Structures are given as C-alpha cells and as structure tokens.
Amino acid sequence: LEFGQFNNFAHTPFGLFLLLGWSWALLYHLCNGIRHFVWDVGYAFEKKHVDLGGWIVVVASVLLTAAVWAVAYLVPAA
C-alpha cells in the first residue's frame, strides 16, 4: 500500500470517519489515564466523583477532538 493510496482513502467520508474515531479514542484514553492518575494519588473515590469523572472524560475527549480537528483544518499548512 503506497502513501498515495492511503491518502486517497483517508480523504473519503469513510476514511475521515475512521480518522475521527481513532483521534477521539486516543484523546479519550489520554483523559481517562489522567482520571486514573487522580485515583492513584488517592482522590475522587466517592461514587458521585467517579460518575462525574466519567462524564468529564467523555466531554473533555470530545472537546479535545474537536479542537485537534479544528486546528488541523483551520491552520494553514506551512
């Protein structure tokens, strides 16, 4: 598989959907890792904090994904 073939596929709607999903998964994993680090240092073990932390991870990962894609499409290439 050559880069040109991959690049053509990545610019199809399905390819963009996959890239969006992979970037969200990466950022979700990053945010959840931070959440686990907070637990490792002994904070946020109450049920309400665990639930709130889960929602914060989901929202933060969506916002970070949107920010990454916005920068990728709005900042001109050098």
C-alpha positions in Angstrom: 0.0 0.0 0.0 1.5 3.3 -1.1 1.1 6.6 0.7 -0.9 8.0 -2.2 -3.4 5.1 -1.9 -3.7 5.7 1.8 -4.1 9.4 1.3 -6.9 9.0 -1.2 -8.7 6.6 1.1 -8.2 8.9 4.1 -10.0 11.7 2.3 -13.1 9.7 1.6 -16.0 10.1 4.0 -15.4 6.7 5.5 -11.7 7.4 5.8 -12.4 10.6 7.6 -14.9 8.9 9.9 -12.2 6.3 10.8 -9.6 9.0 11.5 -12.1 11.0 13.6 -12.9 7.8 15.6 -9.2 7.0 16.1 -8.4 10.5 17.2 -11.3 10.5 19.7 -10.2 7.1 21.0 -6.7 8.4 21.6 -7.8 11.5 23.4 -10.4 9.5 25.4 -7.6 7.2 26.5 -5.4 10.2 27.4 -8.2 11.8 29.5 -9.1 8.5 31.2 -5.4 8.0 32.0 -5.4 11.3 33.8 -8.5 10.2 35.7 -6.8 7.1 36.8 -3.7 9.1 37.9 -6.1 11.2 40.1 -7.3 7.9 41.6 -3.7 6.7 42.1 -2.9 9.7 44.2 -5.9 9.0 46.3 -8.7 11.4 45.2 -12.2 11.1 43.8 -13.2 7.7 45.1 -16.7 8.6 46.1 -19.5 7.3 43.9 -20.6 10.8 42.8 -17.0 11.8 41.9 -16.5 8.6 40.0 -19.6 9.3 37.9 -18.7 12.9 37.4 -15.2 12.0 36.4 -16.5 9.6 33.8 -18.7 12.4 32.3 -15.8 14.8 32.4 -13.6 12.4 30.5 -16.2 11.9 27.8 -16.9 15.7 27.4 -13.2 16.6 27.5 -12.3 14.0 24.9 -15.0 15.3 22.6 -13.9 18.9 23.0 -10.2 18.0 22.6 -11.0 16.0 19.4 -13.0 19.0 18.0 -10.0 21.3 18.9 -7.5 19.0 17.2 -9.6 18.7 14.0 -10.3 22.5 14.0 -6.6 23.2 14.2 -5.8 20.6 11.5 -8.3 22.2 9.1 -8.1 25.9 10.1 -4.4 26.5 10.5 -2.8 26.9 7.1 0.0 24.5 6.1 3.4 25.9 6.1 
